[in-house]
């Protein structure tokens, strides 16, 4: 009986840790994506300016 409850608590801990990691990294990944998008937009504007000349 004790082994089963220990196994269940282990899986619960693993799931909670995975959720915590996902919730921590999602904003980081979103911030990186937004930063890359802003850089891409700036580069596109610069390319258009250079093409006009």
Gaussian input, Z-matrix of N, CA and C with variables (Angstrom, degrees):
# hf/3-21g

backbone

0 1
 N
 C     1     B1
 C     2     B2     1     A1
 N     3     B3     2     A2     1     D1
 C     4     B4     3     A3     2     D2
 C     5     B5     4     A4     3     D3
 N     6     B6     5     A5     4     D4
 C     7     B7     6     A6     5     D5
 C     8     B8     7     A7     6     D6
 N     9     B9     8     A8     7     D7
 C    10    B10     9     A9     8     D8
 C    11    B11    10    A10     9     D9
 N    12    B12    11    A11    10    D10
 C    13    B13    12    A12    11    D11
 C    14    B14    13    A13    12    D12
 N    15    B15    14    A14    13    D13
 C    16    B16    15    A15    14    D14
 C    17    B17    16    A16    15    D15
 N    18    B18    17    A17    16    D16
 C    19    B19    18    A18    17    D17
 C    20    B20    19    A19    18    D18
 N    21    B21    20    A20    19    D19
 C    22    B22    21    A21    20    D20
 C    23    B23    22    A22    21    D21
 N    24    B24    23    A23    22    D22
 C    25    B25    24    A24    23    D23
 C    26    B26    25    A25    24    D24
 N    27    B27    26    A26    25    D25
 C    28    B28    27    A27    26    D26
 C    29    B29    28    A28    27    D27
 N    30    B30    29    A29    28    D28
 C    31    B31    30    A30    29    D29
 C    32    B32    31    A31    30    D30
 N    33    B33    32    A32    31    D31
 C    34    B34    33    A33    32    D32
 C    35    B35    34    A34    33    D33
 N    36    B36    35    A35    34    D34
 C    37    B37    36    A36    35    D35
 C    38    B38    37    A37    36    D36
 N    39    B39    38    A38    37    D37
 C    40    B40    39    A39    38    D38
 C    41    B41    40    A40    39    D39
 N    42    B42    41    A41    40    D40
 C    43    B43    42    A42    41    D41
 C    44    B44    43    A43    42    D42
 N    45    B45    44    A44    43    D43
 C    46    B46    45    A45    44    D44
 C    47    B47    46    A46    45    D45
 N    48    B48    47    A47    46    D46
 C    49    B49    48    A48    47    D47
 C    50    B50    49    A49    48    D48
 N    51    B51    50    A50    49    D49
 C    52    B52    51    A51    50    D50
 C    53    B53    52    A52    51    D51
 N    54    B54    53    A53    52    D52
 C    55    B55    54    A54    53    D53
 C    56    B56    55    A55    54    D54
 N    57    B57    56    A56    55    D55
 C    58    B58    57    A57    56    D56
 C    59    B59    58    A58    57    D57
 N    60    B60    59    A59    58    D58
 C    61    B61    60    A60    59    D59
 C    62    B62    61    A61    60    D60
 N    63    B63    62    A62    61    D61
 C    64    B64    63    A63    62    D62
 C    65    B65    64    A64    63    D63
 N    66    B66    65    A65    64    D64
 C    67    B67    66    A66    65    D65
 C    68    B68    67    A67    66    D66
 N    69    B69    68    A68    67    D67
 C    70    B70    69    A69    68    D68
 C    71    B71    70    A70    69    D69
 N    72    B72    71    A71    70    D70
 C    73    B73    72    A72    71    D71
 C    74    B74    73    A73    72    D72
 N    75    B75    74    A74    73    D73
 C    76    B76    75    A75    74    D74
 C    77    B77    76    A76    75    D75
 N    78    B78    77    A77    76    D76
 C    79    B79    78    A78    77    D77
 C    80    B80    79    A79    78    D78
 N    81    B81    80    A80    79    D79
 C    82    B82    81    A81    80    D80
 C    83    B83    82    A82    81    D81
 N    84    B84    83    A83    82    D82
 C    85    B85    84    A84    83    D83
 C    86    B86    85    A85    84    D84
 N    87    B87    86    A86    85    D85
 C    88    B88    87    A87    86    D86
 C    89    B89    88    A88    87    D87
 N    90    B90    89    A89    88    D88
 C    91    B91    90    A90    89    D89
 C    92    B92    91    A91    90    D90
 N    93    B93    92    A92    91    D91
 C    94    B94    93    A93    92    D92
 C    95    B95    94    A94    93    D93
 N    96    B96    95    A95    94    D94
 C    97    B97    96    A96    95    D95
 C    98    B98    97    A97    96    D96
 N    99    B99    98    A98    97    D97
 C   100   B100    99    A99    98    D98
 C   101   B101   100   A100    99    D99
 N   102   B102   101   A101   100   D100
 C   103   B103   102   A102   101   D101
 C   104   B104   103   A103   102   D102
 N   105   B105   104   A104   103   D103
 C   106   B106   105   A105   104   D104
 C   107   B107   106   A106   105   D105
 N   108   B108   107   A107   106   D106
 C   109   B109   108   A108   107   D107
 C   110   B110   109   A109   108   D108
 N   111   B111   110   A110   109   D109
 C   112   B112   111   A111   110   D110
 C   113   B113   112   A112   111   D111
 N   114   B114   113   A113   112   D112
 C   115   B115   114   A114   113   D113
 C   116   B116   115   A115   114   D114
 N   117   B117   116   A116   115   D115
 C   118   B118   117   A117   116   D116
 C   119   B119   118   A118   117   D117
 N   120   B120   119   A119   118   D118
 C   121   B121   120   A120   119   D119
 C   122   B122   121   A121   120   D120
 N   123   B123   122   A122   121   D121
 C   124   B124   123   A123   122   D122
 C   125   B125   124   A124   123   D123
 N   126   B126   125   A125   124   D124
 C   127   B127   126   A126   125   D125
 C   128   B128   127   A127   126   D126
 N   129   B129   128   A128   127   D127
 C   130   B130   129   A129   128   D128
 C   131   B131   130   A130   129   D129
 N   132   B132   131   A131   130   D130
 C   133   B133   132   A132   131   D131
 C   134   B134   133   A133   132   D132
 N   135   B135   134   A134   133   D133
 C   136   B136   135   A135   134   D134
 C   137   B137   136   A136   135   D135
 N   138   B138   137   A137   136   D136
 C   139   B139   138   A138   137   D137
 C   140   B140   139   A139   138   D138
 N   141   B141   140   A140   139   D139
 C   142   B142   141   A141   140   D140
 C   143   B143   142   A142   141   D141
 N   144   B144   143   A143   142   D142
 C   145   B145   144   A144   143   D143
 C   146   B146   145   A145   144   D144
 N   147   B147   146   A146   145   D145
 C   148   B148   147   A147   146   D146
 C   149   B149   148   A148   147   D147
 N   150   B150   149   A149   148   D148
 C   151   B151   150   A150   149   D149
 C   152   B152   151   A151   150   D150
 N   153   B153   152   A152   151   D151
 C   154   B154   153   A153   152   D152
 C   155   B155   154   A154   153   D153
 N   156   B156   155   A155   154   D154
 C   157   B157   156   A156   155   D155
 C   158   B158   157   A157   156   D156

   B1=1.4596
   B2=1.5290
   B3=1.3270
   B4=1.4653
   B5=1.5309
   B6=1.3335
   B7=1.4642
   B8=1.5269
   B9=1.3417
   B10=1.4652
   B11=1.5246
   B12=1.3218
   B13=1.4668
   B14=1.5279
   B15=1.3182
   B16=1.4660
   B17=1.5224
   B18=1.3233
   B19=1.4632
   B20=1.5238
   B21=1.3350
   B22=1.4652
   B23=1.5253
   B24=1.3110
   B25=1.4647
   B26=1.5342
   B27=1.3213
   B28=1.4655
   B29=1.5148
   B30=1.3515
   B31=1.4648
   B32=1.5259
   B33=1.3256
   B34=1.4645
   B35=1.5253
   B36=1.3184
   B37=1.4710
   B38=1.5230
   B39=1.3159
   B40=1.4740
   B41=1.5241
   B42=1.3308
   B43=1.4643
   B44=1.5248
   B45=1.3221
   B46=1.4684
   B47=1.5260
   B48=1.3269
   B49=1.4696
   B50=1.5242
   B51=1.3174
   B52=1.4679
   B53=1.5196
   B54=1.3304
   B55=1.4662
   B56=1.5240
   B57=1.3211
   B58=1.4651
   B59=1.5259
   B60=1.3272
   B61=1.4671
   B62=1.5234
   B63=1.3337
   B64=1.4654
   B65=1.5230
   B66=1.3335
   B67=1.4622
   B68=1.5251
   B69=1.3258
   B70=1.4640
   B71=1.5252
   B72=1.3379
   B73=1.4638
   B74=1.5288
   B75=1.3293
   B76=1.4661
   B77=1.5275
   B78=1.3371
   B79=1.4749
   B80=1.5258
   B81=1.3364
   B82=1.4650
   B83=1.5241
   B84=1.3399
   B85=1.4626
   B86=1.5268
   B87=1.3450
   B88=1.4698
   B89=1.5268
   B90=1.3293
   B91=1.4574
   B92=1.5297
   B93=1.3401
   B94=1.4592
   B95=1.5227
   B96=1.3436
   B97=1.4649
   B98=1.5248
   B99=1.3402
   B100=1.4645
   B101=1.5315
   B102=1.3314
   B103=1.4616
   B104=1.5254
   B105=1.3307
   B106=1.4613
   B107=1.5315
   B108=1.3398
   B109=1.4799
   B110=1.5234
   B111=1.3252
   B112=1.4698
   B113=1.5311
   B114=1.3215
   B115=1.4631
   B116=1.5214
   B117=1.3302
   B118=1.4641
   B119=1.5269
   B120=1.3341
   B121=1.4640
   B122=1.5356
   B123=1.3289
   B124=1.4715
   B125=1.5250
   B126=1.3249
   B127=1.4683
   B128=1.5224
   B129=1.3347
   B130=1.4654
   B131=1.5274
   B132=1.3363
   B133=1.4625
   B134=1.5223
   B135=1.3308
   B136=1.4596
   B137=1.5283
   B138=1.3262
   B139=1.4665
   B140=1.5223
   B141=1.3368
   B142=1.4722
   B143=1.5181
   B144=1.3310
   B145=1.4726
   B146=1.5197
   B147=1.3265
   B148=1.4646
   B149=1.5312
   B150=1.3380
   B151=1.4538
   B152=1.5260
   B153=1.3280
   B154=1.4552
   B155=1.5247
   B156=1.3400
   B157=1.4727
   B158=1.5135
   A1=110.85
   A2=116.48
   A3=119.54
   A4=110.96
   A5=116.41
   A6=119.15
   A7=111.01
   A8=117.31
   A9=120.42
   A10=110.98
   A11=117.98
   A12=120.33
   A13=110.36
   A14=117.24
   A15=119.99
   A16=110.75
   A17=117.29
   A18=120.84
   A19=110.02
   A20=117.12
   A21=120.50
   A22=110.59
   A23=117.27
   A24=119.89
   A25=109.95
   A26=117.39
   A27=119.99
   A28=110.57
   A29=116.58
   A30=119.94
   A31=111.09
   A32=117.04
   A33=120.41
   A34=109.69
   A35=116.75
   A36=120.73
   A37=110.41
   A38=117.30
   A39=121.17
   A40=109.89
   A41=117.73
   A42=121.45
   A43=110.52
   A44=117.27
   A45=120.83
   A46=110.36
   A47=117.20
   A48=120.55
   A49=110.38
   A50=117.14
   A51=120.08
   A52=111.07
   A53=116.99
   A54=120.10
   A55=110.79
   A56=116.96
   A57=120.81
   A58=110.34
   A59=117.12
   A60=120.70
   A61=110.34
   A62=117.00
   A63=120.79
   A64=110.38
   A65=117.17
   A66=120.47
   A67=111.35
   A68=117.52
   A69=120.13
   A70=111.02
   A71=117.18
   A72=119.56
   A73=113.33
   A74=118.76
   A75=119.49
   A76=112.08
   A77=120.47
   A78=118.91
   A79=112.55
   A80=117.01
   A81=120.19
   A82=109.98
   A83=116.09
   A84=119.96
   A85=111.10
   A86=116.95
   A87=120.22
   A88=109.98
   A89=117.89
   A90=121.31
   A91=110.53
   A92=116.32
   A93=120.08
   A94=110.46
   A95=116.77
   A96=120.90
   A97=110.41
   A98=117.10
   A99=120.91
   A100=110.10
   A101=117.34
   A102=121.47
   A103=110.31
   A104=117.31
   A105=121.82
   A106=109.88
   A107=116.75
   A108=120.32
   A109=110.67
   A110=117.93
   A111=121.06
   A112=109.94
   A113=116.96
   A114=120.54
   A115=110.36
   A116=116.64
   A117=121.20
   A118=110.43
   A119=117.17
   A120=121.63
   A121=109.57
   A122=117.39
   A123=121.11
   A124=110.42
   A125=117.06
   A126=120.64
   A127=109.75
   A128=117.65
   A129=120.58
   A130=110.98
   A131=117.71
   A132=121.20
   A133=110.48
   A134=116.94
   A135=121.65
   A136=110.46
   A137=116.66
   A138=121.09
   A139=109.87
   A140=117.03
   A141=119.73
   A142=110.98
   A143=117.60
   A144=120.93
   A145=110.06
   A146=117.66
   A147=121.19
   A148=111.08
   A149=116.86
   A150=120.51
   A151=111.54
   A152=117.04
   A153=120.34
   A154=112.34
   A155=116.19
   A156=119.45
   A157=112.73
   D1=-44.85
   D2=-177.98
   D3=-64.19
   D4=-37.31
   D5=-179.09
   D6=-62.33
   D7=-40.47
   D8=-179.84
   D9=-63.29
   D10=-44.96
   D11=-178.82
   D12=-67.27
   D13=-34.75
   D14=177.06
   D15=-66.36
   D16=-40.52
   D17=177.64
   D18=-63.14
   D19=-43.38
   D20=-179.84
   D21=-62.23
   D22=-44.92
   D23=-178.57
   D24=-66.36
   D25=-34.12
   D26=177.34
   D27=-62.36
   D28=-45.30
   D29=179.82
   D30=-65.53
   D31=-37.95
   D32=178.36
   D33=-63.21
   D34=-43.30
   D35=178.79
   D36=-62.71
   D37=-43.52
   D38=179.47
   D39=-61.42
   D40=-44.90
   D41=-179.62
   D42=-63.53
   D43=-43.79
   D44=179.70
   D45=-62.84
   D46=-42.23
   D47=178.80
   D48=-63.76
   D49=-43.45
   D50=178.59
   D51=-61.64
   D52=-43.59
   D53=178.00
   D54=-62.17
   D55=-41.28
   D56=179.42
   D57=-63.01
   D58=-42.05
   D59=178.85
   D60=-63.77
   D61=-44.50
   D62=179.51
   D63=-62.37
   D64=-46.47
   D65=-179.26
   D66=-65.63
   D67=-29.37
   D68=177.69
   D69=-74.98
   D70=-41.45
   D71=-174.00
   D72=-82.96
   D73=-23.75
   D74=-179.65
   D75=-57.42
   D76=-50.60
   D77=178.23
   D78=-62.30
   D79=-35.19
   D80=178.62
   D81=-64.17
   D82=-45.61
   D83=179.16
   D84=-65.25
   D85=-40.40
   D86=178.13
   D87=-63.11
   D88=-42.13
   D89=179.92
   D90=-63.74
   D91=-42.68
   D92=177.89
   D93=-62.60
   D94=-42.52
   D95=179.74
   D96=-62.07
   D97=-45.41
   D98=179.86
   D99=-63.06
   D100=-40.63
   D101=179.33
   D102=-62.74
   D103=-43.14
   D104=178.67
   D105=-64.25
   D106=-41.67
   D107=178.71
   D108=-62.11
   D109=-44.16
   D110=179.82
   D111=-61.83
   D112=-43.17
   D113=178.63
   D114=-63.04
   D115=-41.07
   D116=179.77
   D117=-62.68
   D118=-41.91
   D119=179.40
   D120=-63.75
   D121=-43.87
   D122=178.84
   D123=-61.63
   D124=-43.23
   D125=-179.85
   D126=-63.70
   D127=-42.24
   D128=179.48
   D129=-62.13
   D130=-41.71
   D131=177.88
   D132=-62.58
   D133=-42.30
   D134=179.92
   D135=-63.97
   D136=-41.48
   D137=179.28
   D138=-63.44
   D139=-42.70
   D140=178.63
   D141=-62.20
   D142=-42.14
   D143=178.25
   D144=-61.12
   D145=-43.32
   D146=-179.09
   D147=-67.05
   D148=-35.43
   D149=179.60
   D150=-69.16
   D151=-32.38
   D152=-179.11
   D153=-67.86
   D154=-28.68
   D155=-177.22
   D156=-75.70

